[in-house]
Each structure stands twice: as C-alpha cells, then as structure tokens.
Amino acid sequence: MNDENDVRPATSSTAPCRLFIVEDDAALRASVIACLSQERDIVVAGQANCLAAALEAFGAGGQFVDVMLVDLGLSDGSGLELIRTIRARDESTKVLVFTVLGDRKTINDALAVGADGFILKDTDPAELARAIRAAREGGVPISPKAAAQLLRAFREQAASAPSAASRSAGVEDFGLTSRERETLETLARGFTQREAAQILGVSPHTIVSHVKAIYQKMAVNSRSEAVFEAIQSGLIKMDTR
C-alpha cells in the first residue's frame, strides 16, 4: 500500500472520481489501471491483490474512495466480505462487482450485501469508465452481457417452476404507481437521480420521494436490489443488446 491510499473524500462533485481496485489477477489489474489512467476524471487511488490487503486498507480510519471495483473470487476469501465491511461503515462508497458473473446465488448475495452494479471482466475500457462514472453518481450500471445472463437465469428459474408461474395472474408490480415505475426504469438504465428528474420532467425532490416509496413497497434497501427484484419479477426489461 502506498501513501496515496490515504486520500480522503473530495468535497467537490467536479473532482476526479477516486477508484480502488481489488483484483488478484496481477496482469488484469495492471491492464485495468493502465486503461483507466487515460481517463482525466478517474484516478486510481489504490489497489489490493487479496481480501486481507483490501480489509487492511479499509480498516478504521483508513481508505475512503468514491468507487470500488471488487472481484468476488479472491485468493484468500470472498469479495462479499469486503462489500459487507464497507457497507457497515458507510453508504457513500459505491461498489461495482468485477466478475465473470457466477451463479444466481452469488448475484443474490452480492446484491444483498450492497453491491451497486455488475461489470464483466471483458468489458470494453470505455464502457468500464462509463460504469464507474454512473456508479459514482448513484446509477446502477450492469454490463449488457451481464444483464443478458441475469435474464437467462430468471427465465430458467421460471421454466423450472411452472406451478409458481401459474399462480400469478400477471407481472408483480409491487403496488408501484406508473410514475414510480418510470422512475425505477430510468434508474435501471444507469441514469442518476438528477438525470432521471430531467428525463421525466420533474424536480429532483420528486425523484427522491419516488425512490423512497419504491424502497418501501419493494422491501429493499438499495437501488441495485430494487432493479434486481424488478427484473426478476418481469416488471422491467433490461436492454441486452
């Protein structure tokens, strides 16, 4: 760990996004850092090659960054433990799972502990940079390929449980109003709350109110959970092109 790991939160939204990378594949980690170093608004503030090193960096009074890129399958443990530790300490750091997208249980577990998005390891550098920016602004970036795999998993689950499907007369809407559903769909596309307000022609305060109502009605604690549940239920569809 270097002294640069002691960077503290920026006070200006125009400051470069501070990123911390947790990846045990040295070659991949170096490649990602090299690509992101070309982005003027993204600064790699630190890196770790294992769970222990990451936990040490984020101990009491330790590292604070805007976004973390976290591999789940680390050599000495699961990235889920790191995400859980970060979430227990603060809600400001956004966490993107950097993955080959494993089984549905792993996805569920990552969302449950507070992941803010899923980015595949073969993602184009430009798309990765966009996802990091979107996460920093409160979006829920999901790689198109990851979304496609998620949808396939949901369809397979539905096909294996026809009795459950037959009990449902239609798509679960969680009691959301049309405006709340529009808000959720917009956020699921990776837009921030501020951008959603502009797109839907309402005030940012109204969007905040809609998001609170969505959380309550869907019994979730984060936008990533809300998006996941909405996709699973068929309430919204992800663009998988």
Buried (B, 14 or more C-beta within 10 A) or exposed (E): BEEEBBBEEBEEEEEBBBBBBBBBBEEBBEEBBEBBEEBEEBBBBBBBBBBBBBBBBBEEEBBBBBBBBBBBEBEEBBBBBBBBBBBEBEEEBBBBBBBEBBEBEBBEBBBBBBBBBBBBBEBEBEBBBBBBBBBBBBBBBBBBBBBBBBBEBBEEEBEEEEEEEEEEEEEBBBEBEEBBBBBBBBBBBBBBBEBBBEBBEBEBEBBEBBBEBBBEBBEBBBBBBBBBBBBBBBBBEBEBE
